[in-house]
Amino acid sequence: MVVAGIAAFAATVRRWSEYFFAACILMAVKALFALFAGYTISQPRLVVNRTQAAEMLALLVVMVFLSYRYASHPPRTALESIGLVSAVVGLAGGLAFDPNGQSLGVPF
């Protein structure tokens, strides 16, 4: 199922590339709120470890800067497509397999 999902992402990367940028911004705002407020926006409100929130915020800010160019035009080369699919799979995997990743309230 994972391989089929990655193949589907790769086949449709030109359609969703601009949405990835927006999703990264949304998750970064949620992580910023969690960092400053100390709890998540989602219900039920969860208390957040500020060190972990800062780490997630830094990761998401880097992802925003790296995916900025895809907000205006889709990836042109196979390498750009592979990089974008790898970013999506890596970010989703990091949130899914991190035992405390869901405590930030920033899942997909």
C-alpha positions in Angstrom: 0.0 0.0 0.0 2.9 2.4 0.7 4.4 1.8 -2.7 1.1 2.3 -4.4 0.5 5.5 -2.5 4.0 6.8 -3.4 3.3 5.9 -7.0 0.0 7.7 -6.9 1.7 10.8 -5.5 4.4 10.6 -8.2 1.8 10.3 -11.0 -0.2 13.3 -9.8 2.6 15.6 -8.5 1.8 18.3 -11.0 -1.8 18.6 -9.7 -1.0 18.9 -5.9 2.4 20.6 -5.8 0.9 24.1 -5.0 -1.3 22.6 -2.3 1.8 21.3 -0.5 3.1 24.8 0.0 -0.2 25.9 1.5 -0.3 22.8 3.8 3.2 23.6 5.0 2.2 27.2 5.8 -0.9 26.0 7.7 1.0 23.5 9.7 3.7 26.0 10.5 1.1 28.5 11.8 -0.4 25.7 14.0 3.1 24.8 15.3 3.9 28.5 16.0 0.6 28.8 18.0 1.5 25.6 19.9 5.0 27.0 20.7 3.7 30.3 22.1 0.5 29.1 23.7 1.8 25.8 25.1 -1.2 23.8 23.8 -2.7 22.8 20.5 -5.5 24.4 18.5 -7.3 21.1 18.0 -9.9 19.7 20.3 -9.2 18.3 22.8 -6.4 20.7 23.6 -3.2 19.0 24.3 -0.3 20.4 26.3 2.8 20.6 24.0 6.5 20.2 24.8 7.9 23.6 23.7 11.2 22.1 22.5 9.4 19.7 20.3 7.1 22.5 19.0 10.2 24.6 18.1 11.8 21.6 16.3 8.6 21.0 14.3 8.3 24.7 13.5 11.9 24.9 12.3 11.2 21.8 10.0 8.1 23.3 8.6 9.7 26.7 8.0 12.4 25.0 6.0 9.7 23.1 4.1 7.9 26.3 3.3 11.1 27.9 1.8 11.9 24.8 -0.2 8.4 24.4 -1.6 7.8 28.1 -2.3 8.7 27.8 -6.0 6.0 25.1 -6.5 3.3 27.5 -5.4 3.5 29.3 -8.8 4.4 26.5 -11.1 4.6 22.7 -10.9 7.8 20.7 -10.9 9.5 20.7 -14.3 12.0 17.8 -14.0 11.8 14.3 -12.7 14.3 15.3 -10.0 12.1 18.0 -8.7 9.1 15.6 -8.7 11.1 13.0 -6.8 12.2 15.6 -4.3 8.6 16.9 -3.7 7.2 13.4 -3.3 10.0 12.5 -0.9 9.2 15.6 1.1 5.5 14.7 1.4 6.3 11.1 2.3 9.0 12.1 4.7 6.9 14.7 6.5 3.9 12.4 6.7 6.1 9.5 7.9 7.7 11.7 10.5 4.4 12.8 11.9 3.0 9.3 11.8 5.9 7.4 13.4 7.0 10.0 15.9 5.3 9.0 19.2 4.7 12.6 20.1 4.2 14.0 16.6 0.5 14.1 17.0 0.7 16.3 20.1 1.4 19.3 18.0 -2.0 19.1 16.3 -0.5 19.3 12.8 -1.3 16.0 11.2 -2.3 15.8 7.5 
